[in-house]
Amino acid sequence: MSAETTTIPYQGLTPGADANTYVMFSTATAFPAPNYVAMNRMKRFQLGLSNSQAGTLNWYKSNTRLTSTQTTPVWTQIGTLAVAAGATAENTVDFLVEEYADWKLEWVNGGVAQATWVVSMALSGERVKGT
């Protein structure tokens, strides 16, 4: 990561013994306007997740905040990923997000409480992941 990287603190709760959906990050709540990621030359969203129980990541896009009449995004799902429990290593996922007016990442818990739940998130101006 470079100086063009902004770390983002996870503001949510540790998932309990449920199958609830937890918003991990949303540009609609993090930023005052759509296209904020691109305007600030951010291209990638990076997630590091240490989780003791399995779950699912879902990500979404929205263009509805571009209109003056729509302030709450209408989300369209663009991807899903089953995430295994991280027994010995952190799960890492990179997303290209620069082309979306708004973007959101959610965790759907697998029904078992997370004993380990460490979320690391960042926006990066780098187009490709460094080695």
C-alpha positions as CSV (number, residue, x, y, z in Angstrom):
1,M,0.0,0.0,0.0
2,S,1.1,3.5,-0.6
3,A,0.5,7.0,0.7
4,E,-2.6,7.0,-1.5
5,T,-4.3,4.5,0.8
6,T,-6.9,5.4,3.3
7,T,-7.8,2.9,6.1
8,I,-11.4,2.6,7.1
9,P,-12.5,1.6,10.5
10,Y,-15.2,-1.0,10.8
11,Q,-18.1,0.6,12.7
12,G,-20.4,-2.4,13.0
13,L,-21.0,-5.1,15.6
14,T,-19.3,-8.5,15.9
15,P,-21.8,-11.0,14.3
16,G,-23.6,-13.1,16.9
17,A,-25.3,-16.5,16.6
18,D,-27.4,-15.4,13.7
19,A,-27.7,-15.3,10.0
20,N,-28.1,-11.5,9.9
21,T,-26.6,-9.1,7.4
22,Y,-24.0,-6.7,8.5
23,V,-23.0,-3.6,6.4
24,M,-19.2,-3.5,6.4
25,F,-18.8,-0.4,4.2
26,S,-21.1,1.8,2.1
27,T,-20.1,4.9,0.1
28,A,-23.6,6.2,0.6
29,T,-23.0,6.5,4.4
30,A,-19.3,7.3,4.3
31,F,-19.4,10.1,1.7
32,P,-21.7,13.1,1.2
33,A,-22.2,12.5,-2.6
34,P,-22.0,9.8,-5.2
35,N,-18.8,9.3,-7.2
36,Y,-16.7,10.4,-4.2
37,V,-14.4,7.4,-4.6
38,A,-13.5,8.3,-8.2
39,M,-13.3,12.1,-7.4
40,N,-10.7,11.3,-4.8
41,R,-8.7,9.0,-7.2
42,M,-9.5,5.9,-5.2
43,K,-9.7,2.8,-7.3
44,R,-9.7,-0.3,-5.1
45,F,-11.3,-1.4,-1.9
46,Q,-9.3,-3.9,0.1
47,L,-10.7,-6.2,2.8
48,G,-8.8,-8.2,5.3
49,L,-11.1,-10.4,7.5
50,S,-10.1,-12.6,10.4
51,N,-13.3,-14.6,11.1
52,S,-13.8,-17.7,13.2
53,Q,-17.0,-18.8,11.4
54,A,-18.0,-19.0,7.8
55,G,-20.3,-16.5,6.1
56,T,-20.9,-14.7,2.8
57,L,-19.8,-11.4,1.3
58,N,-22.2,-9.6,-1.0
59,W,-21.4,-6.4,-2.8
60,Y,-23.6,-3.9,-4.6
61,K,-23.7,-0.8,-6.8
62,S,-26.1,2.1,-7.2
63,N,-26.5,5.0,-9.5
64,T,-29.7,6.4,-7.8
65,R,-28.0,9.1,-5.8
66,L,-27.0,10.8,-9.1
67,T,-30.5,12.2,-9.4
68,S,-31.7,15.1,-7.3
69,T,-34.9,13.3,-6.3
70,Q,-33.3,10.1,-4.9
71,T,-31.1,10.4,-1.8
72,T,-31.3,6.8,-0.6
73,P,-29.6,4.4,-2.9
74,V,-31.4,1.5,-4.6
75,W,-28.8,-1.3,-4.6
76,T,-28.2,-3.8,-7.3
77,Q,-26.1,-6.8,-6.3
78,I,-23.1,-7.4,-8.4
79,G,-21.3,-10.2,-6.6
80,T,-21.2,-12.8,-3.9
81,L,-18.4,-14.8,-2.3
82,A,-18.6,-17.7,0.3
83,V,-16.0,-17.0,2.9
84,A,-14.6,-19.9,5.0
85,A,-13.5,-19.6,8.6
86,G,-10.0,-18.2,8.7
87,A,-8.4,-21.0,10.7
88,T,-4.8,-19.9,10.4
89,A,-4.8,-16.9,8.1
90,E,-6.8,-13.8,7.3
91,N,-9.2,-13.8,4.3
92,T,-8.3,-11.1,1.9
93,V,-10.4,-9.8,-1.0
94,D,-9.8,-6.9,-3.4
95,F,-12.5,-5.1,-5.3
96,L,-12.3,-2.5,-8.1
97,V,-14.8,0.2,-7.2
98,E,-13.7,3.3,-9.1
99,E,-16.5,2.9,-11.8
100,Y,-19.4,2.9,-9.3
101,A,-21.3,6.0,-8.2
102,D,-22.0,4.2,-4.9
103,W,-20.7,0.8,-3.7
104,K,-21.6,-1.3,-0.6
105,L,-20.1,-4.4,1.0
106,E,-22.2,-6.7,3.3
107,W,-21.4,-9.7,5.4
108,V,-24.2,-12.4,5.8
109,N,-23.3,-14.3,8.9
110,G,-23.4,-18.1,8.8
111,G,-25.6,-18.7,11.9
112,V,-22.7,-19.1,14.4
113,A,-21.3,-16.4,16.6
114,Q,-17.9,-15.0,15.5
115,A,-15.4,-15.6,18.3
116,T,-12.7,-13.9,16.2
117,W,-13.8,-10.9,14.2
118,V,-11.1,-8.5,13.0
119,V,-11.9,-6.3,10.0
120,S,-9.3,-4.4,8.1
121,M,-10.5,-2.2,5.3
122,A,-8.9,0.4,3.0
123,L,-9.4,2.4,-0.1
124,S,-6.4,2.6,-2.4
125,G,-5.5,4.8,-5.4
126,E,-3.5,1.9,-6.9
127,R,-5.2,0.2,-9.7
128,V,-3.6,-3.2,-9.1
129,K,-2.7,-5.0,-6.0
130,G,1.0,-4.6,-4.9
131,T,3.0,-7.7,-4.4
